[in-house]
Amino acid sequence: MRTEPLLVVDDVVVRFGGVTAVDHASFVARSGRVTGLIGPNGAGKTTCFNVISGLQKPTSGRVRFGGRTISHTPVHRRARRGIGRTFQRLEAFGSLTVGDNVRVARDIRAGLLGAVRPSRGDVGGLLERVGIAAYADERADSVPTGVARLLELARCLAGDPKLLLLDEPSSGQDETETEAFGVLLRDLAAEGRGILMVEHDMDLVMSVCDELHVLDFGEVIATGTPAEIRSDPAVQRAYLGYSDAGSETRTDLQPVETTAVIPAVTPSTPRNSAEGALRAMSTDFHGDPGGTS
Amino acid sequence: MSSFIAYTLFGLFSGAAYAIAASGLVLTYSTTRVFNIAHGALGMVLSFVFWDFSVRQGMPTLLALALVLLVVAPAIGWFIARFVARDLGDAPASVSLVVTVALLVMCIGVATQVWPQESRTILPFFAGRTFGIGSATITAHQVITILASVVVATGLYVLLTRTRIGTAMRASVDNPELLRLFGGKPEQVAALAWMIGVSLAGLAGILLVSTVGLDYYALTLLVINAYAAAMLGRLTNLPLTFLGAMGLGLLTSYFPGYVHLDGFLAQVQTVLPALFLFAVVVALPQAQLRIGQVKGIVSAPLPSPRRTMGWSAALLLLVALLAGALSEANLLVVGRAAAFGIVMLSMVLLTGYGGHISLAQLAFAGVGALTYAKLGEPTLAGLAVSVLVSAAVGALVALPVLRLTGLYLALATLAFASIMDKVVFQADWAFGFNGLLPAGRLSFLGHSVSSTGAYVVVMTLFLVLVAWAVLVLRRGVVGRLLIATRDSAAACGTLGLDVRWFRVGLFALSAGMAGLGGALYAGLRQNIGSGDFIYFNSLLLLLFAVVAGVTSVSGAVLGGIGLTALPELQSSYPSVAGMFFVAIAVFAILLAKEPNGIAGHLFRLGRWAQDRVAPRIRANLPRLPGAGGEDDLASESEGVAHAH
């Protein structure tokens, strides 16, 4: 009998009013593997992360972690069971230094006793590991975006999580930094952690991930190895917006110059068409340096 | 049956007036994202203006009404939109809250200054004209009010859905930038919303004034009914707001008619709207944990322990010297400042470090004072019990409001404070209505601190100890967690912190501190009553805390002194008493975006003096003997540099 994967997302639906952000999504992430979650903007990737980490209640569906259903477990308990995450829109503690950000994570981990008797724990080592030790004494709201993302990762690692949810971890990094980051990811996976990553840098995704899930309009439209995904017609359609992708198969998934027509969004435009307009504008999913999408 | 109709008619009348007020509130909020705490206060001021025009100057009623609603009110609204509320929508909830509280206090200041206390009456419209409905009668004034609410409702509906500017108003709240991009002018839209909003506040005030009376506070606080109705419509839904207002009007009308009012229930009746508000705010589905951008605030620098020790010693010495020199009456003032200082320190912990705005700190102080007086055990043990009871009440309040933040938390705590004030403190088993309870001076190991001078020194000692405790907490693990939860509660949750229970603990700790202040104050005065904990003063407490600097211990001490000085100054210069309110409000509005308040400026001044003036003095004085404080100064300026 095969053991259950570390994380199982089972038929999860999330609706906000009339908008379905996640539509019967099912996918898994395994220990020791890097799993990618990709898809165009607005495909529901971050909402999936919110459901897994407990910040968002799903309308229906289940989340299982380590063989137990955690759909109704509060955020902090999921964290204590070993789910760590970073945020697409950064959530570093801006008024604290980079080092103190990690110290807070360590203190939370240590629990009540830690509040009385500060636990040891290698804050410097964690910063060193993600490569931002030089920023230890700077305020977190003054460091570059790329550093803040790595800080969130270091903060996460202070809790020694079994599963890491990384939301666009490499945006704001340059090429060499991304390369180093890829090595770090493989390292973390080699320690036996499961990594589930939302990422728009396709080079990184294709080189680091063991398995990919592609989301579009909240649905999982494809699952497979990077090579399989690269040649999947449904993925081409979702990314490129072609109704018939079979005739023109692209193999690189590089950014496409789209001449997206931006319809005028007047205040009176109904919500649905405004959404459509936003989707049209954001077809250029690739390379969003600020991560402000 | 006839009484039922009469109650219904009166309920519809009050409901209609609340609906007019609430719809103004909703219009301003849904367009500018500023919840105007001062809505009722503006209505109060406009009612006074109406009185001035129609009664004092003898204008025809219709002309006076038109002038107030179509000229004066829009002018005030435009002024607020232009100079006070600008950019407030994007600011943190705490900033817009403080600014509108300041506006409220300013209104009261202006009204008391321009129209000093005297008996004034405004007759209802068409006084004496009544219509019979069955066996009940309805006055012409009530009919006009109900009709006016229908006109307002229809007018707003047409404005928002059928006109260009109305569409722009609805768009503006979602995204003013996008509106600007498409040729709209968010500033104009906001100005219009404020103009209409203030005008509706005026209309509601004028319609209610013949029932409520022309009173500074009654009209101002009547707005709680409007808050409650607006909250039911989640501050954006006008039909639900109207429904809520009518429901509340009927409820407050039926309640005294059909519930046998004696003792407890009679008091409950006065807080029905507050209960309604509390229930609505707590029951409302809340937004999920906020996920946003990295934000940090520049905190006031933390002083080094040596520096803290130095200032503490200086403060104690000063008070000890004063204790020997001052008269009994002046000593009471100093003691009062120390008590308020302790209450302010509870706000430093909760608001300054934790980022939660509570308008119930004075109520917690009242709980401490009440427990201390009721126990009749003026010892450290009695004091400790008072603190524990306050802490327990604080935790109890925190439980239902666990999920609330910002504005919602502030309103829920305001409602709680008014309930405590009216139902608990004024109850016969507590202080009693206008009653006083005796309270003893503290005694240590059997020695009572009976002289006022000595007692004031003891209070100052407690102030210093609490300040130390706050600083120790801030420097340690808990302080780091406090800042972290303020910056991002969501991140703390995903790191494994149970944010809600952390907050319950924080509320309990803060309430306990406020309770200590209250209990010590009771001992100082040797008697204490509900009049010392009027919930309106919670608003002043917040203003002084923010103006003086709610992020630092020094700010708390300054705030305590300021809050004590205010009534003293007002009674010394009664001719300009209202101007003091106006002054503090102006300060608060100017300082609202400076998170560290006056204390922050003082720290900066101190740093400037160290950097610029001190070297010069040192250069002129060849050798300073015993420059012991030098490393201390260095560490302080490091702290400052660090914070920037």
Interface residues (C-beta under 8 A of the other chain):
Chain A: N50 S53 G54 L55 Q56 P74 V75 H76 R78 A79 R80 I83 G84 R85 F87 R89 L90 E91 A92 F93 G94 S95 L96 T97 D100 N101 R103 V104 A105 D107 I108 R109 G114 A115 P118 D137 R139 A140 D141 A148 E152 R155 C156 A158 G159 A264 V265 T266 P267 S268
Chain B: T167 A168 R170 A171 L178 L179 F182 G184 Q288 L289 I291 G292 Q293 V294 K295 G296 I297 V298 S299 G476 V477 V478 R480 L481 I483 A484 R486 D487 S488 A490 A491 C492 G493 T494 L495 G496 L497 D498 V499 H642
